[in-house]
């Protein structure tokens, strides 16, 4: 399947900034489940950006916008060919060993309740356990866009039994790690009917098995990723996999808006 993506991130500042550095993780990888056909990033300073691959394997553009601006827009767009692999991303070749993804973070730390959920989901094999976790979290945590915020932890969202895709992914990661299964956060895109930007810009978890490599689990929807999913970046949690991170000096307060449009592409 071909998926056409347009991802626009816009900032409005209280006053023009006098220095800025933006770290962009907005170049999707090619791999077992997808191939990038065409991709371009547009923003002030991108033509002089430093480019590197971080320790998670994400391609990063380090941008310093020139001049003083009271606004900033970053646009990433292109076409990705996706392949339905039943959620298996495989052995994706990062420098870090899978065991590094056993490390908890502030937003993926477990709780007694999450640990109990993990124990109840334990099955005879790691793959069976992961699918049991997927079903348990999907059946327990309702999707609610008003229940949480960007800094809500897995423990808080699970206690409330409500959250968005970020929370479902964090809970899944916390539960998998409690069972000594490496798990990581994936940010990406989901082709859905209509123009629901909140759904189109999506997140899920991947967990590691020795025979298959990394496998995706979308607890918000209760499935493993299909050809309607496109991977963008990975990390320990939402913060480390964020498409845009940066610092501004002199800008004061900011207003952020994100627009994501995902449509079926043309052959």
N, C-alpha and C positions, 0 to 999 in steps of 0.2 A: 504494500500500500504506500502511496505517496501522501505525505502530510505537509501542507504549507503552513508556515508559522510566521506570525508577526508579533514581536514582543517589545513594547514601548515602555520605558521607565522615565518619568518626568519629575523633576524637582523644581519647586519655586522657593526662593529664599527671601528672608526678611530684608536683606541688603546684599549687594554684590560681594561675592567672596573674593579674597585676594590670593588664595592658594588652595588647591584641591588635588587630591590623589584618589583615583577610583580604581578599584580592583574588580575586573569584570570576568566572571565565569559564565560566559554566554556563548561558548562555542561547543555545540554538542559533539560527542565522540562518535566515530564509526566503530562498529564491532559486530558481534554475532547477531544482535537483534535489530540493528539499524545501520544504514549507510547515508552519510550526508551527501546529498546531490549538489546543493548550492547553499552558501551561507555568507552573509555580510553583516558587519557591525558598523553603525554610523554614530559618531558622537564627536564633539570638539576634541581635537588632540589625538584621535585614534591613529592617524597616519604616522605619528611619532611614538606610538606606544611601545613599551617594552613587552616582549612576549615570552612566556615560559610555561613549563608544565609543573604544577605543584605536586606535592608528595602523594596526593590522592589520585593523580593522573588527569586532573582537570587542566585544560588549556586556559591560560590566564592572560588577559591584556591589562597592563598597568598604565593607566591613562592620567596625564596631567593636563587638564583643559587650559588652554592659553587665555591670557587676559582676565578681565573681571566680568562676571556674569551674575545676574540675579535669578537665572534659571538655567537648567541643564536638562537635555534630553538625550537618552541613549536608546537606539533602535537596533534590534537584532532581528533579521528575517532571512528566510530561506526555505528550502524543501528537503525533507528527510524521507528516505525510503525505509519503511519499517517491515520487519519480518516477524510473524507470530512464532515464537519459540517456547510457548507455554510459560513465559516469564523467565526463562533461563538466559541470563546475560553471559554466563560462562566464566572462563578464566580471563579476566580483563586486563591483566598484565601490569598492574600498578607496582611501584617499588615497595610499598608497604606490605608486610605479611598480613594475612587475614586476621591473625590474633590481635593486631593493634585495635581492631574494631570491637574488642571486648571492653575497652576503656570507657567508663561512664563519663558523662558530662552533666552540667547543671540541669539541663532540660531532659536528659534521658536516664537520670538516676532512678532506680527502682523504688518500690515501697513494699510494705508487707502485703498489701492487696495485690499488687502486680506480681510479686513473687509467688503468691498462692495461685494466681491464674496460670503462671508459667508451670508450676508443679502439676496442676490439674491437666495441662495440655500435653504433658510428657507422654510419648508413645514409644514404640519399639525401635523406630529409626528417626534420624534427625529430620528427614523430609516429612514424615508423617507428623512429627511434633510441630513443625513449622506451619503446616496446613491446619492443624488443630488450633494453633495460636491465632492464625488468620480468622478462622471461623468464630473463635471465642471473643476476640476483640470486636469484630464486626457486629456480632450479636449483642454485645454488652454496651458499647459506646455509640450513642446516637450522633448523627451528623447535625451540627448546629453552629451556624456562622456567628452567632451572637454570644456564645458561651465562653469563649477563650480569647486570648490575645497573643501577640508574637512571642512573649516571654513565658507563657504558661508552660509548666513542666508536665512531664508524663504523669507523675504522681497526682498532680492537681486535676488534670483532665480526666484521669481514670476515676478519681474520687467523685467528680461531678457526673461521670458517665456521659459526657457530652464533649464535642469538639469538632475541629475541621481536619482536613487530611494531614496537616502538620502534626496534630495531636495523635491521630491514629498511628502515624509512622513512629513518633517518639515512644508511644506505649509499646508498639510491637518490638522496637529495638530494645527497650528496657527489659521486656520479658524474655526475648531471645538471649540477651547477654546474661540474664540471671541463670539461664540453663547452659552457660559457657558456649553459646553459639555466636560466632562473630556476626554482627549486624550493623548496617550503615544506612544513612539517609540519602535518598535520591530526590532531586528536584528535576522537574521536566514538564512535559506537555501531554494533554489528553484530548483526543478528538471526541467531542460530544455533539449531540444534536443541538442546534441553535447557537447563540453567541454568548454563552455563559462564561465570562472571562474568569470568574472565580474557579470554575471547574476546569477550564482549559489550562490554566497554570496550576500544575498539580504536584503532589509529592507522595512518595511511598517509601517502603523499606526494601533493602536487599539483605539476605542472609546467606551464609557460606556453607556449602557441603563439599566434602572432599572429592566426591565423584562428579558433581555437576558444576562446581564453581559457585558463582553468585546467582541467586534466584530472587526475583522480585515478588513482593507481597504487598498488595494495596488493601489495607484493612478498612479504609473508608468505604470501598466498594465491595469488599469481600471476595476479591479475585486476585489472581496473578496477572501481571501486565500482558496485554495482547498486542496486536499490531496497531491498535489505536493509541499506544503509548510511545513517547519519544523521550529518551534519557538526555539530560543536560549536564548535571554536575552531581558529585557525591561528596559526602563528608561524614563526620561523627554525628552531626545533628543539623537542624535547619540553619543555624548561624554559620557553620563552617562550609555549608554547601550553597550559601546564598548567591544568586546570580550577580548581585552588585553589592560591594562593600567599599567604604571609603571614608575619607576625612575631609572636612572643609574648615578653613580658617577665615574668620571675619564675616561669616554669612548669617549668623544669628539663627533664628528658628527656621524650620523648613516644612514644606508640605509636599508629600509624596503621592504620586498616582501611578498606577501600573495598568496597562491595557494589553491583554493577550488575546489574539485571535488565532484560532487553529481550525483549519478547513482541510477537506480532502483535496489533494493536489491533482493536477492534470498530467496524464502520460505524455 
